[in-house]
Amino acid sequence: MRGLHAYSIVGVLWFVSVCCCFYGGQACLEEERKALLQLKDSINDYPNNATHSVFQDWVGEDCCQWERGRISCSNSSSRVIGIDLFGARDPSLGVWYPNATLFAQFKELESLYLTSNQIGGWVMPEGFIQMKNLEMLDLSRNMLHQSSQSLSGLCSLKRLKQLYLWDNQLDDRSLPSCLGNLSSLEDLDLSYNNLRNPLGISTGLCSLKRLKTLVLGITNLMIEVFHHV
């Protein structure tokens, strides 16, 4: 009977450990939960109309269980790997200059959607240097033309594969030559901007050896897709 009892205890312990692996792995890290709340405060969305806030579901201790589709976490490390802030900022608040170090707090972040947030540039753009796992960045429909240095901070994203910059009123001077350092970049969308010679030598785009798709349409009636051979 003692042997049977011992086997029962071992079985229970094994079952608990398996449950922890499958269900406990999604528990949000406290440091990243706090970082998400800092990010929320910096956006300062809908200050006078909280009922329409995209952050109304950002409550509770486990940020991995917050609004699905906005936050995604790794099953193995419990770290945040995806953040979607599409249209999170109230347009009436004007141009936003986010601190790039806020995003650098997410050590395993792979995808970041910042579409339609009136971003005009960055505070401490050197924060991008720490985002070593970022593979997808969507900055479409912002105001990056407001700062001539708004894109230079992105040049350190060595693992970046997809970059979307359409509809930012960018001109040729807005594209720094260091964009050619994005050695892993495969997809780049520069459409609906004010570009006349985006493939000029000064832009560095011709150095992107892995580039497969480059969208350069500059009007609603002309979309040109370039496939790199």
C-alpha positions as semicolon CSV with decimal commas, in nm:
position;residue;x (nm);y (nm);z (nm)
1;M;0,000;0,000;0,000
2;R;0,287;0,232;0,079
3;G;0,430;0,171;-0,268
4;L;0,094;0,249;-0,427
5;H;0,065;0,564;-0,218
6;A;0,410;0,672;-0,330
7;Y;0,317;0,619;-0,695
8;S;0,001;0,825;-0,643
9;I;0,201;1,115;-0,504
10;V;0,444;1,098;-0,797
11;G;0,152;1,094;-1,037
12;V;-0,008;1,398;-0,877
13;L;0,321;1,589;-0,886
14;W;0,368;1,500;-1,253
15;F;0,015;1,617;-1,336
16;V;0,071;1,947;-1,154
17;S;0,400;2,008;-1,335
18;V;0,237;1,942;-1,673
19;C;-0,045;2,182;-1,591
20;C;0,205;2,448;-1,492
21;C;0,384;2,409;-1,823
22;F;0,070;2,434;-2,033
23;Y;-0,132;2,683;-1,834
24;G;0,113;2,869;-1,615
25;G;0,339;2,967;-1,903
26;Q;0,103;3,245;-2,006
27;A;0,132;3,436;-1,679
28;C;0,236;3,791;-1,752
29;L;0,571;3,910;-1,619
30;E;0,519;4,188;-1,366
31;E;0,792;4,405;-1,517
32;E;0,625;4,390;-1,858
33;R;0,278;4,450;-1,717
34;K;0,409;4,772;-1,560
35;A;0,581;4,864;-1,888
36;L;0,252;4,825;-2,076
37;L;0,079;5,055;-1,828
38;Q;0,357;5,311;-1,874
39;L;0,302;5,288;-2,248
40;K;-0,071;5,335;-2,199
41;D;-0,012;5,650;-1,990
42;S;0,227;5,793;-2,251
43;I;-0,035;5,760;-2,523
44;N;-0,290;5,943;-2,305
45;D;-0,580;5,816;-2,510
46;Y;-0,931;5,956;-2,492
47;P;-0,878;6,147;-2,165
48;N;-1,236;6,276;-2,156
49;N;-1,413;5,971;-2,294
50;A;-1,270;5,660;-2,129
51;T;-1,560;5,441;-2,241
52;H;-1,418;5,449;-2,596
53;S;-1,066;5,371;-2,485
54;V;-0,887;5,085;-2,658
55;F;-0,733;5,017;-2,319
56;Q;-1,051;4,952;-2,126
57;D;-0,964;4,581;-2,111
58;W;-0,611;4,643;-1,985
59;V;-0,695;4,541;-1,629
60;G;-0,584;4,257;-1,404
61;E;-0,251;4,105;-1,311
62;D;-0,202;3,893;-1,624
63;C;-0,137;4,115;-1,924
64;C;-0,127;3,807;-2,149
65;Q;-0,501;3,779;-2,087
66;W;-0,575;4,139;-2,177
67;E;-0,764;4,214;-2,495
68;R;-0,673;3,938;-2,738
69;G;-0,515;4,070;-3,057
70;R;-0,362;4,371;-2,882
71;I;-0,113;4,182;-2,665
72;S;0,040;3,844;-2,742
73;C;0,284;3,648;-2,526
74;S;0,527;3,364;-2,577
75;N;0,405;3,027;-2,452
76;S;0,753;2,933;-2,338
77;S;0,886;3,250;-2,173
78;S;0,562;3,438;-2,088
79;R;0,719;3,751;-2,234
80;V;0,530;3,991;-2,460
81;I;0,612;3,921;-2,824
82;G;0,344;4,129;-2,996
83;I;0,187;4,471;-2,932
84;D;-0,090;4,619;-3,147
85;L;-0,169;4,987;-3,079
86;F;-0,358;5,059;-3,401
87;G;-0,543;5,390;-3,361
88;A;-0,480;5,401;-2,986
89;R;-0,418;5,777;-2,964
90;D;-0,699;6,032;-2,974
91;P;-0,642;6,246;-3,289
92;S;-0,746;6,559;-3,098
93;L;-0,429;6,529;-2,887
94;G;-0,212;6,621;-3,184
95;V;0,135;6,495;-3,274
96;W;0,287;6,229;-3,049
97;Y;0,659;6,183;-2,989
98;P;0,685;5,848;-2,804
99;N;0,993;5,749;-2,608
100;A;1,146;5,454;-2,793
101;T;1,285;5,313;-2,467
102;L;0,929;5,229;-2,361
103;F;0,917;4,961;-2,629
104;A;1,273;4,845;-2,556
105;Q;1,151;4,712;-2,220
106;F;0,997;4,415;-2,401
107;K;1,303;4,198;-2,454
108;E;1,142;3,944;-2,688
109;L;0,915;4,178;-2,884
110;E;0,878;4,055;-3,243
111;S;0,594;4,263;-3,386
112;L;0,483;4,620;-3,317
113;Y;0,182;4,791;-3,478
114;L;0,172;5,169;-3,429
115;T;-0,054;5,258;-3,720
116;S;-0,262;5,579;-3,705
117;N;-0,125;5,740;-3,389
118;Q;-0,001;6,082;-3,512
119;I;0,362;5,985;-3,446
120;G;0,591;6,270;-3,553
121;G;0,922;6,127;-3,434
122;W;1,086;5,976;-3,129
123;V;1,222;6,072;-2,791
124;M;1,546;5,880;-2,727
125;P;1,542;5,693;-3,060
126;E;1,851;5,505;-2,944
127;G;1,606;5,281;-2,759
128;F;1,560;5,088;-3,085
129;I;1,913;4,948;-3,044
130;Q;1,782;4,729;-2,762
131;M;1,496;4,585;-2,969
132;K;1,704;4,298;-3,101
133;N;1,417;4,060;-3,179
134;L;1,184;4,295;-3,366
135;E;1,088;4,152;-3,705
136;M;0,779;4,353;-3,800
137;L;0,716;4,726;-3,752
138;D;0,409;4,906;-3,884
139;L;0,429;5,287;-3,868
140;S;0,174;5,357;-4,142
141;R;-0,059;5,658;-4,141
142;N;0,145;5,870;-3,901
143;M;0,324;6,206;-3,932
144;L;0,686;6,103;-3,958
145;H;0,756;6,393;-4,196
146;Q;0,751;6,620;-3,889
147;S;1,107;6,517;-3,798
148;S;1,399;6,473;-4,038
149;Q;1,547;6,219;-3,796
150;S;1,229;6,019;-3,742
151;L;1,356;5,713;-3,931
152;S;1,725;5,713;-3,839
153;G;1,656;5,534;-3,510
154;L;1,521;5,234;-3,700
155;C;1,854;5,161;-3,867
156;S;1,971;4,943;-3,577
157;L;1,690;4,689;-3,618
158;K;1,907;4,416;-3,766
159;R;1,638;4,144;-3,756
160;L;1,361;4,358;-3,904
161;K;1,193;4,180;-4,196
162;Q;0,885;4,393;-4,255
163;L;0,861;4,773;-4,239
164;Y;0,548;4,965;-4,332
165;L;0,576;5,342;-4,370
166;W;0,295;5,425;-4,611
167;D;0,103;5,753;-4,579
168;N;0,350;5,955;-4,367
169;Q;0,402;6,251;-4,605
170;L;0,767;6,151;-4,635
171;D;0,988;6,304;-4,903
172;D;1,324;6,186;-5,036
173;R;1,511;6,369;-4,758
174;S;1,318;6,168;-4,500
175;L;1,489;5,842;-4,597
176;P;1,830;5,818;-4,426
177;S;2,106;5,626;-4,602
178;C;2,143;5,404;-4,295
179;L;1,820;5,224;-4,393
180;G;2,055;5,018;-4,605
181;N;2,179;4,865;-4,279
182;L;1,854;4,671;-4,238
183;S;2,018;4,358;-4,373
184;S;1,722;4,127;-4,296
185;L;1,453;4,348;-4,451
186;E;1,229;4,164;-4,698
187;D;0,919;4,384;-4,730
188;L;0,912;4,764;-4,738
189;D;0,604;4,977;-4,808
190;L;0,667;5,346;-4,887
191;S;0,346;5,413;-5,077
192;Y;0,126;5,723;-5,048
193;N;0,417;5,952;-4,960
194;N;0,584;6,238;-5,148
195;L;0,882;6,044;-5,278
196;R;1,028;6,128;-5,619
197;N;1,353;5,935;-5,619
198;P;1,336;5,679;-5,334
199;L;1,595;5,457;-5,502
200;G;1,854;5,734;-5,513
201;I;2,204;5,652;-5,392
202;S;2,159;5,866;-5,082
203;T;1,870;5,653;-4,953
204;G;2,069;5,331;-4,925
205;L;1,770;5,120;-5,034
206;C;1,970;4,958;-5,311
207;S;2,185;4,796;-5,041
208;L;1,895;4,585;-4,914
209;K;2,005;4,253;-5,059
210;R;1,722;4,047;-4,909
211;L;1,445;4,284;-5,014
212;K;1,168;4,095;-5,194
213;T;0,891;4,353;-5,216
214;L;0,915;4,732;-5,230
215;V;0,590;4,927;-5,272
216;L;0,653;5,276;-5,411
217;G;0,312;5,403;-5,524
218;I;0,294;5,780;-5,463
219;T;-0,071;5,843;-5,557
220;N;-0,396;5,658;-5,511
221;L;-0,394;5,577;-5,883
222;M;-0,042;5,442;-5,920
223;I;0,091;5,151;-5,716
224;E;0,423;5,011;-5,829
225;V;0,549;4,688;-5,674
226;F;0,916;4,603;-5,718
227;H;1,028;4,243;-5,677
228;H;1,395;4,204;-5,600
229;V;1,560;3,921;-5,792
